[in-house]
């Protein structure tokens, strides 16, 4: 099954991590590939408690806010190669491509490469893609698409990211 969590609202990665924890609790093997993320987040510390969840980051020290550098592109492409390898080995029941939609939007990876990955994924693999602005071609391939909308956010009141909530 292909699941997509997209939209401008907060909670796309959180939804995917919730699925990962549920899957791990059921004894499934989970691989999480974080694109455009290379910093420590507290969820990484929590996920280390699960021996059947593996997380790999393919991004720089901070989330990309400007024009991506060649290093950003190289890291994202390395991540996509790694995910292709992981999927072909068939050792995982769930693979999460966290922020892959952002990586596509920023042209860190090629749309055709991601579509090819989706199409070759085994039918029994739960493949989850997150990030704002999911490409229509990705949405078309998905079995489930959840769009998280931003109706109200405390950031607009000037409240900064909080430890344990946003990171």
C-alpha positions, 0 to 999 in steps of 0.5 A: 500500500502507498500512503501519502501525508501532505498539506500545509498543516502540522503533523505529516511526519508525526502521522508517519511516526505514529504508523511506524510505532504501531507497526513496530509494536506489531513486530514489523520491521520499519525503515525511515529515510528522512530527506532534507533533515540532518539534525537531531530531533527528539523523536530519533532518541525515542525511536532508538528504543525500538530495535525494529525501527531503523532511521537514516537521515539524508540532509544537512544540519538544518532544514532547507529554507533557501536554494539547495546546495550541491551537498543537499542534492547529493545527500538526497540522491544518496538517500533515494539510492539507499531506499531503492536498496532497502526495498529490493532487499525486502527486509522491511515491512514498512518504509517511510520516505519522510519529506520526500515531497519537499525533496521533489519540490526542491528538485533534490531528486527526480520525479521519475526516480520516485515514481519508479521506486513506488512502482517497483515496491512489493505489494506487501510493503507499506510505503509512506511518503510525507511532505508538503506539496505532493506531486499529482503523479504521486497522489495518483499512484497512492492508495491513501492520501491525507491532506493536513490543512493549516487552519490555525497555528500558534507560530502565527502568534510568535510562539517558537518551536518547543522541545518535545512538541516540534523537535 
